[in-house]
Amino acid sequence: MQRFTYARPETLADAIAILAERGSDARILAGGTDLIIRLRDGSMAPTVVVDIKRVPELAPGIRMEHGALVIGASTVMTEIAADPLIRAHAAGLAEAAAVVGSVQIRNRATLGGNLCNASPAADTAPALLVHGAIVLAAGPQGIRRIPLDAFFVRSGITTLEPGEIVTAIEIPAPAAVIASAHQRRTRRRGHDLASVTLACGVDDSGTTRVAFGSVGPRPLLRVDATGTLADPASGDDARAAIFEGIFADASPSARSMRAGPEYRLAMLRVLGRRALSTALARHAAGA
Ligand SMILES: Cc1cc2nc3c(=O)[nH]c(=O)nc-3n(C[C@H](O)[C@H](O)[C@H](O)COP(=O)(O)OP(=O)(O)OC[C@H]3O[C@@H](n4cnc5c(N)ncnc54)[C@H](O)[C@@H]3O)c2cc1C
């Protein structure tokens, strides 16, 4: 591991100043479940590691603000999975957080870190995408609101600017309540990254959102505004035709050790149907 300086700023302004000054030589440390591995294997070699856990503005927490659900970036998966507000308003996100790694990982792994690491297999990304999440980032120019769908570029790369820190993730008050569900497939039981991770959200207007990851360089969001997926009267063939369009841009790598492309594409369809069925049942039950 390359030697680095450890910085532990106590204000958001100080953290931003270090990041802005040191640029790509600096790396934020939140839970460290991704970063420490990258430091050890040498794939990241910052000269300064900025621990954000003492910054009060980045304290973990989940709250309703003007009808929006706001989740502090440092909130860990264990809290997200158990939180009553998240379970009530974004059940798919609670389900996704509950399957990240192991108990020990979930006690450390933050939501902000999961998104900023920008793995195509990040389990919380699909659920947040179907809920129209917005990333709040503080930087030298102030606060930016970045729609999550405009946040991911490719594995490890986001649209965060130098010096920016994600402070929170906001699930806006939707025009129509969205009932969601998450599904994933792993190569083996126990903790493993997803071969396919997928979420589905159905709203009162009959619009269905499907987001999926681990089948291309970044998670993708697709929308069925025809109402076919949400319509209880739709037949299997009609739904299958819509899913074909939704999954048309999935492009799983043939070089992955986790699963072959054919298997991932087949699983996308299976998980899509399962998540839709759960989301529809939750919607019918008023969840
Ligand atoms: C054994 C194991 C199993 C795992 N299983 C899963 C799994 O099943 N599903 C899954 O999705 N993930 C899994 N992970 C990955 C990991 O736990 C998650 O991505 C985690 O949520 C990252 O959060 P963290 O707080 O640990 O981030 P860190 O490791 O501290 O940071 C990750 C990256 O994000 C940056 N960063 C962190 N916070 C911010 C911020 N607020 N603003 C800007 N940049 C920031 C860091 O600089 C770093 O580049 C697993 C990891 C391990 C080690």
The ligand as a MOL file (V3000), in Angstrom:
LIG
                    3D

  0  0  0     0  0            999 V3000
M  V30 BEGIN CTAB
M  V30 COUNTS 53 58 0 0 0
M  V30 BEGIN ATOM
M  V30 1 C -17.0780 -8.3520 1.2940 0
M  V30 2 C -17.8230 -7.2660 0.5710 0
M  V30 3 C -19.0930 -7.5100 0.0790 0
M  V30 4 C -19.7850 -6.5060 -0.5980 0
M  V30 5 N -21.0390 -6.8030 -1.0750 0
M  V30 6 C -21.7250 -5.8280 -1.7340 0
M  V30 7 C -23.0350 -6.1100 -2.2420 0
M  V30 8 O -23.5820 -7.2040 -2.0770 0
M  V30 9 N -23.6770 -5.1170 -2.9010 0
M  V30 10 C -23.1090 -3.8770 -3.0950 0
M  V30 11 O -23.7570 -3.0240 -3.7020 0
M  V30 12 N -21.8850 -3.5890 -2.6110 0
M  V30 13 C -21.1730 -4.5300 -1.9490 0
M  V30 14 N -19.9210 -4.2460 -1.4700 0
M  V30 15 C -19.3430 -2.9310 -1.7540 0
M  V30 16 C -19.4190 -1.8690 -0.6270 0
M  V30 17 O -19.6900 -2.4140 0.6330 0
M  V30 18 C -20.3790 -0.7520 -0.9740 0
M  V30 19 O -20.1260 -0.1580 -2.2180 0
M  V30 20 C -20.3800 0.3510 0.1350 0
M  V30 21 O -21.6890 0.8630 0.1650 0
M  V30 22 C -19.3890 1.5050 -0.0450 0
M  V30 23 O -19.5790 2.4500 1.0150 0
M  V30 24 P -18.3900 2.8580 2.0050 0
M  V30 25 O -18.9510 3.8190 2.9890 0
M  V30 26 O -17.6860 1.6810 2.5470 0
M  V30 27 O -17.4630 3.6280 0.9440 0
M  V30 28 P -15.8910 3.8790 0.9560 0
M  V30 29 O -15.1720 2.5960 0.7200 0
M  V30 30 O -15.4770 4.6920 2.1150 0
M  V30 31 O -15.8280 4.7830 -0.3710 0
M  V30 32 C -16.1480 4.2510 -1.6550 0
M  V30 33 C -15.8230 5.2920 -2.7230 0
M  V30 34 O -16.7410 6.3780 -2.6750 0
M  V30 35 C -16.0650 7.6100 -2.3460 0
M  V30 36 N -16.9580 8.2770 -1.3820 0
M  V30 37 C -17.4550 7.7590 -0.2370 0
M  V30 38 N -18.3120 8.6120 0.3400 0
M  V30 39 C -18.3510 9.7030 -0.4620 0
M  V30 40 C -19.0630 10.9420 -0.3940 0
M  V30 41 N -19.9150 11.2220 0.6000 0
M  V30 42 N -18.8840 11.8370 -1.4020 0
M  V30 43 C -18.0450 11.5760 -2.4360 0
M  V30 44 N -17.3430 10.4190 -2.5430 0
M  V30 45 C -17.4970 9.4940 -1.5590 0
M  V30 46 C -14.7200 7.1900 -1.7650 0
M  V30 47 O -13.7100 8.1480 -1.9740 0
M  V30 48 C -14.4350 5.9100 -2.5470 0
M  V30 49 O -13.9200 6.2060 -3.8210 0
M  V30 50 C -19.2030 -5.2220 -0.7830 0
M  V30 51 C -17.9130 -4.9670 -0.2730 0
M  V30 52 C -17.2440 -5.9630 0.3900 0
M  V30 53 C -15.8540 -5.6590 0.9460 0
M  V30 END ATOM
M  V30 BEGIN BOND
M  V30 1 1 1 2
M  V30 2 1 2 3
M  V30 3 2 2 52
M  V30 4 2 3 4
M  V30 5 1 4 5
M  V30 6 1 4 50
M  V30 7 2 5 6
M  V30 8 1 6 7
M  V30 9 1 6 13
M  V30 10 2 7 8
M  V30 11 1 7 9
M  V30 12 1 9 10
M  V30 13 2 10 11
M  V30 14 1 10 12
M  V30 15 2 12 13
M  V30 16 1 13 14
M  V30 17 1 14 15
M  V30 18 1 14 50
M  V30 19 1 15 16
M  V30 20 1 16 17
M  V30 21 1 16 18
M  V30 22 1 18 19
M  V30 23 1 18 20
M  V30 24 1 20 21
M  V30 25 1 20 22
M  V30 26 1 22 23
M  V30 27 1 23 24
M  V30 28 2 24 25
M  V30 29 1 24 26
M  V30 30 1 24 27
M  V30 31 1 27 28
M  V30 32 2 28 29
M  V30 33 1 28 30
M  V30 34 1 28 31
M  V30 35 1 31 32
M  V30 36 1 32 33
M  V30 37 1 33 34
M  V30 38 1 33 48
M  V30 39 1 34 35
M  V30 40 1 35 36
M  V30 41 1 35 46
M  V30 42 1 36 37
M  V30 43 1 36 45
M  V30 44 2 37 38
M  V30 45 1 38 39
M  V30 46 1 39 40
M  V30 47 2 39 45
M  V30 48 1 40 41
M  V30 49 2 40 42
M  V30 50 1 42 43
M  V30 51 2 43 44
M  V30 52 1 44 45
M  V30 53 1 46 47
M  V30 54 1 46 48
M  V30 55 1 48 49
M  V30 56 2 50 51
M  V30 57 1 51 52
M  V30 58 1 52 53
M  V30 END BOND
M  V30 END CTAB
M  END
